[in-house]
């Protein structure tokens, strides 16, 4: 699997939010769904079936891993961020920050005179 974080970018908004939530603590699918909705003020909602497809893809990419030691009493699988996942999250946050700064600079710049 590719260990270079920038090759995993850009992330989909739901993937980015999922990684941001997992940086705080390992969670199971339902907990992730709930935390993502709370963190995004309901702007990003992921249906349960979609959540597990996203998680499966991120596990396959070694960005997220199944935390075998913390399967809860109800048998729910818990997921956590890998070292690569943390690097991908940081790289995407930096990419978005840089993009936002460029957009803000352009939006606040004096308009150019159009000749003609």
N, C-alpha and C positions, 0 to 999 in steps of 0.2 A: 504494500500500500504506500501511497505517496506521503512522505513525511513533511513536505514543504507546504506550510499553511496557505500561502498565496495561491497555490494551484487549486484550492478548494473554494476560492472566491469567484464571484460574489455569492453570498448566501441568500437564500430566499428569506423574506421577513420572518416567517414562522420558524425557520431553522435558527436564525440569529437569536430570536427571542427564547427559543428552547434552550440554546446553549447558555444564554445569559441567566436563565432560571437555574440551570444545573450547576452553574459556578457557585451558587450559594450552598447547595446541599444535594445529595442524591435523592431522587424521587421516583415513584412509580408513575405509570401513565396517567392515571386519574389525577394524581397530585400535580403532575406537570401541566395538564390541561387547565386545571383550576388556577395554578400560579401564573400561567401565561395569560389567561383572561384577566386576572387581577392586575398583573404588571402592565398590561397594555390598555387598561381601562375598558376592556371588552372589544377593542379594535381588532385584535387577532384572536379568533376562536378556531380551534382545530377539533374537528370531530374525532371521536375515539378511533374509528377505523383508519382515518388519515394519520392520526398521531402515531400509531404503531407502524405504519408504512414509513413515516419519517424516521422514527427511531431505528427501524431495521436498516434503513439506508445509511444512517449515521454510524451505526454499529459496524456495518460492512466497511465503511470508510475509516474505521478506527478513531473516530472523533468522539464517540460515546461508547461506553462499555456497559455490559450487564454486570451489576454488582452482586455476584453470587452469594456473598456473605450476608447480604441484608434483604433477602427475600422475606417479606413480612409474614405474620401469622396467618394471613388470609391467602398466602401463596402468590401475592402480587410481586412481579419482577421489578426491581429497582434499578435505575440507570444512573450513571455518573459520567462526568466529563473526564476524558483522558488528557494526558499532557499535550498531545496533538490538538485535542479539542480546545484546550485553553489557549493555545497559540493561534488557532484558527479564529476563535472569538476575539482575541486581541487584534489580530490583523484586520478582521472585518470592522471592528469598532474604529480602528484607525482609518481605514479606507472611507468609511461613512463620515467620519469627522473631517477628513481632508476634503471630501466632496462637498459637505455642508459649508465649510469655510470658503471654498471657491464660489459656490452659489451665492452665499451671503455677500461676499466681496463684490461680485458682479451686480447683485441687486441693489447695493448701496452706492455703487460708483455713479459718478456724474454721467448722464447720457451723452453719447458722442453726437457731434453735429453731423448731419447728413448733408453732403454737398450735392448740388445738382439742380 
